[in-house]
Amino acid sequence: MPVLPYQKILYDALQAHQHVWIKKSRGLGVTEFLLRYVAWCCVAKKIFSNSRVCIITGPRIDLAEDLIARFKGLYLPQSGSYNRTQSTVAYLNGVKVEAFPSHHVDTMRGLDNVKFIISDESDYYPLFQQKEVRAVMEGYIGKPNSNPTIVLVSTPKAPGGLMQQIELEPDSLYRKLFFDYHYGLEGPYPIYSEELIGRARLSPEFGREYELQYLGLVGNVFSQVSIENCQKIHYDPGVIHQNVKKSIGIDPSYGSSNLAICATQLVDAKIHVTAAEEYQRPKFTDMISKIWKLKQQYGHVSNIYVDAANPEVWQALKREFDEPYDDKWVKDRIAECRKLNLHVEDRMFIVPVPFSVEGAKMLQHTKWLLEEKDEDGSSLIAIHPSFDKLLTSLRTAVANEYKLDKTETSFNDVLDAFRLSLQFYKRSKE
């Protein structure tokens, strides 16, 4: 087969740039091309003489073994062209080619004469491993006898991962290449067929797998049908109805999380989402001011629900809205309401909600509201397509016994704010 158009672009980038970042469509053949490029450098160009090539794979040893087996397979017809050693190592023309699972990337430190590093499907390493992988790879830049070519390649996974972090860097080390599915349809011998792409379009994964969108993996909490249905209700999220019930959920910023705010209003028996955003760890005073301004903009708000794990925030809000904020008073009122089976929001405006106690119930309640339908068969909740972070968080939500897995759920902070906001809307039987 001739060199495909996208392969020529990639080849030229490897000649002109030492660090290359590639976001690509699934099954395009980029990894196969890179294995062949490395073999060519070992044999034809002989630029890797007596050196090392390191290939980083996902956190399973069989992935490392598979890549090395594919590399060795390039030379199977030529007896003696490679030495059979352990399954994660190959020797070719004096070059040691070794694959490292991402959870053992620390063993890649301190090597000598490293000339080429490939990180394959980089966005699918666990988040804590992504940071370490990048540190280990870039630690060889400028190192005597090494200073390797570094190539990161991956189909995108979720927002906020290694691939998106590098993509958004304005002064990045990397030459960035984007190969969506259109590149696989080019040339006299395309990788894809129009028929294959047509079938793939039917999958909810198409945007991530073929169109380079950071959508995350489909979760196990909310059905994709319910998420689609809540977008079918046409409304203007910028229109705030003054004489309807409204609720605001706030997941405060602390630790490594972001401030998330979600606001909803009840219009014609439908819950309309009017705000759903995350803010990167704002200053405390800015956070309180933002919430105050939102309340002023919305006029009448029935309740504001806040994660109880951050008393500094909910107590400050209670002071702002002239409400008793003493910790004992609040706990006594909550205990009293539980004992008498009353709604705590009837006794206070700012409602602290402990996720440790209520988290599972809140997720169940959110799922019920999202998937329940009214008499006309339409969703009870309307989410405008512009609230992409909230929609992505619902789409990727993963839970075990209704405990949200925040390492797998994209934009989990805005999802927490969303389910806090929905606390106001009770089932009729309640």
N, C-alpha and C positions, 0 to 999 in steps of 0.2 A: 504493500500500500504506500502511496505517496504521503509526504508530510501534510497533515491537515492544516487548514488556515489558522486555527487557534494554536496548534503546536508550533507553527512558525513564529507567532507572536511571543509565545513562551520561550522559545529558543533564543530569539533576539533579546528578550529581557534578561536571560541568564548570561548573555555575552556582555551586556552593557551595565548590569547592576549586580552587586554582590549580595544584596538582601532582597528577596522577592516574597510577596504575600499574594496568595491566590485564593479568591472565593469562587467556587465553581459549582456547576450543576452536577447532580449525582450521576455516576456512571459515564462521565465524559472521557475517562481514560487518562487523567492528569497524572495519577500515581504511576501508572504503567509507563507513561512517557518519561517520568523522572527516573525510574529504575533503569530504563534503557539509556538515558542521558548519562547517568552515573557509570554504567558499564562502558559506554563509549569513552568517557573521560579516563577510565582505568586502562583501556586497551588501545584505543585509537589515538587519543590525544596524549596519553601517558603523562598527564599533569598531576596525577595523584601518586606518583611513584613512592613506595615505602611510606604510605600515609594511611589515614583512617577516614572512613565515611560512617556517619552515625545517622540512623533512621529511628525516629521516635514514633511509637504507635499508641493505640489506646491501652487502657489498663488491664489487658489480658495477655498472657504470654503467647497464646495461640495466634494473636494478631501479629506479633513480632515474628513468630515462626513462619506464618503465611507469607509475609513480605519477603523474607529471606529465601523461602522456597521458590517464590516467583522470580527472584533475582537469579538464583542458581539455575532455574529452568531455562533462562535465556541461553545457557551454554551446554545444555544436556547432550546435544548431538556431538559435541567436541570432547572426546574423552580426555580427562586430565586437565581441562581448562579451569576447574575449580577443585578445591579440596573439600571433602565431606568432613565437617567438624560438627560441633554442637549446632543445634537447629536454629540458633539466633545469630550465627556468624557465618560469613562466607569470605573466602580469600580469592582474589582475582588479580593476576598480574602484579603480585606483591602488595596489593591494597587490601586492608582488612575492612570489610563492610559488616557492621553490626547493628542489630535492631534492639531497641530498649523500650519496654513497656513504660508508659507514663508514670506509673507508681513506683518505678525503680530508676527514674531518671537521675537520681543522686549518684548512681554508679557511673554516670557519664562525666562526672566532674574529674578534673585533673588529668585528662588524657593528653597525649602529645601528638603533634602533627595532624590535627583534625582539619581536613580540607573541605568537607562538605557535610551539611546537616540538613536533613529533611524531617519536618514534623508533619505527620500525616493525620488527616481528620482532626485537626487541633481543637476545634470547637466542641468536640465530644469527650474530651478529658473532663473529669470532675473539676469544678472551679478552683479548688485549692491546688490541684496539680497543674493547671494552666499557668498560674503565676510562677511556679517553680520551674516548669519547662522553659518558659521564656527566659528566666534568669540564668539557667544553665546554658542555654544556647548562646545568648548574647554575651555571656561571660567569656566566650572564646574570641570575641571581636578584639583585634589588636594584640592578641596573645602571640608571643614569639613562636615561630614554627607552625602556627595554626592560622588564625584570621580567616575562618572558613566562609564559603558561600552558605547562606542560610535561606531555606525555602520553607515557608509555612503554607500548607494547603488544606482546605477543608470545604465541605458543604456547610453552609451556616446552620447553627442550631438555635440558640436563644439569645435575646437581647442581653447586653452586658457582659458577654463572654469575651474570650481572647480575641476572636476575629473582629468583633465590632469595636473593641477597645482600640485595636491597631488601625482599623478603618477610619476611626474618628480622629486619630492623631494628626494635627495639622503639619507638624514637622517630623514626620516619621522616618525611621531608618529604611523603610521598605518601599520598594517599587510595587504598586498595587495593581493587580490584574483581576478583572471581573469577567468570568465566563459563564453566562447563563445558558439555557438550553438552545438558544438560537445558534450558538457556535457549533453545537452538535449536529445541526442540520445543514452546515455549509460544506462546500467541496464536492468532488465527484464521488467520494465514498464516505458519506456522513455516518457519524456514530449512531444517531437516532433516526427513526422514521417518523413521518407525520402521523402514521397510524399509532405508533407507540406513544407519542406525545398526546395525541387525542385521548387515549385511554388513561394516561397519567393525569390529565386534567380533571378527571372525575374524582380524584383523591383529594381529601382536605389537606394533604401534605404537599400538594403541588407547588405552592408558593415558596415553601422552604426548600424542597428538594430540587426544584428546577428554575425558580425565578429569583434566587439569592435573597430571600426574605428571612429575617430573624424572627421566626414564629415559635420556636421551641417545639418540643415533642408534645403530641396530643396527650392530655392528662386522663385521669380516671374518675374525675368527680362530676363534671357537667357534660351532658351530651352535646355533641356538635350541632345537632338539629335544634336544640333549645337556644344555643348561642346565635344561630342563624335567624331563628324566629324573632328574637328580641330586637333584631336590627330591621325587621320588616315594618315596624310601626313608624310612620313618618311624623316627625315633630321637629321643632326648632329648639335646640338646647339653650339657645341664647334668650328665649322668651321666658321670663320669670312671672308666674301668675301670683299676684299678691294675696289673693283670698283663698289659697289652698294650703293644705298641710305640707310641711317640708321637714326634711331631716338631713342632718350633716354627720358624717362619720369621719373621724380623724385618727390616723395612725401616726403618732408623733415621731420625730426624728431623734434617734439615739443609737449609740453603737455604730454599726456599719449600715444601718437602714436609712431610708429617706423619709421625709415628711410626706404623707399621702392624705389627700382630702377628697372625699366623694360626697356630693350633694344630690338629693332626689326630691321630687315633688309629686304629689298625687293629683293627677288630672284625668277626669272622666274615668275613674276607677283603674287607671294605669299609672304605674310608678315610672316616672320619667327621670332618667339620669341627666342632671344639668351641669355637673362638674365631676371630673375624675382625673386627677393628676398627681404625679410625684414630683417633689422638689428636693434637690440634692442638699441635704443637711443644712438648712438655713440657720441663721442665728436665732437664739431663743426669742428675742424681742421681735424679730421679723416674723417668726412663726405665729406668735400671739396676735400681732398686728394684721397679718394676712387673714386669720380666722375672724377677727373682729370686723374687718372690711367686708368679708363675704356675708356675714350676718347682716350688716347694714344694707348691703346690696339686695339681699333676698327679702328684707322686711321681716314679716312674721316667719319664724322658724319654730317648729314644735319642740324639737330637742336636738342637742348636739351630743353625740356619743364619742367617747375618747378611751383609748386603751388605758386601763387602770394601772398598767405596769410603770407608767411614768407620772407619778403624783405631782411632780413639779409643773407639768403642763396643765392637768385638769384643775389643780388648785389655783393656778394663775388665771385660768379661764373663768372659774367660779368667782374670783375676785373681780375680774373685768365686768362680769354680768351681775354683780351685786348679789351673790348667792352664798350661803354658808359654805365654807370650804374646810372647816375643821375635819380632820381625818376620822375622828371618832364619831362625829355627827353623821358623816356620810356612811360609814360602815353600819351604824345603828339603823339608819333609814333603810339601807339595802336589806339588812337582816329582818327588819320589821315587815318589809314588803314580801319577802320570801315566806315568812311565817304566815302572813295573812293572805297569801296568793294574790297580791296586788302588783300592778305594773309600776316599777320604780320610776319610770319617766313621768308619772303623774305627781311625783313628790319632789322632783328636781329637774332643772333645765339642762345642766351639764351632767351627763350620766357616765361615770367611770364603769367600764366593762372589763372584768378580768378574763383574758383569753384562756388562762390556765383552767378556769372553771367553766366558762361559757363557750370556748372556742369550737368544740365539736357541735354543740347545739346550733351555734351561729352558722356553721357551714351547712348543716342539714337544712336550716331554715332558708338560707340563700338558695340552695339547690331546689327546695320545694317551690319557692317563689318563681325561680327562673324556668322551671319545667312545667308548672301548673298552667292551665289554660282557662280562659273565661268561656262564657256560653257560646261565643262566636268562634271559638277555637283559636283565638290569638293569644299571644303571650301576655302575662300580667306586667312584665317589665319591658320598658323601651330603652334601648341603648343606641345612641347615635353612632354610626360607623366612625366618626371622627375620634371617638374615645378608644383609640387603638390599643393603648396600654391596658385598659380594663378588659377589653375583648381578648387580648393575648393572655392575660392572667387567667381568665376563665377557661380559655382553650387549653392551657398548659397545666392547670391545677392538678396536683397529685396529692393524694391523701391516703393515710393508713388508718382505718377505723375513724375516719373523719378528723384526723389530726393532719393539718396541712404540712406537706413536705416543702419547706421554703427553699431548699437547695435545687429542687426540680421545677418549682413554679416561678415563671417569669413575672416580674412586677408584683411580687407577693404583697408589697406594702399597700398598693392601691386596691388589691383584693381585700385586704384586711379592712381598709376604710369603707369599701363597698358593703361588706357584710355588717359592719358597725352601723352604717346608715340604714340598712334594711331592718335593723332591730325594731324600729318604730312601727313597722307594718306587721300587724299580728294576724294570724289565721282567725277566721270568724269563730271557730269553736273555742278559741282562747278567750 
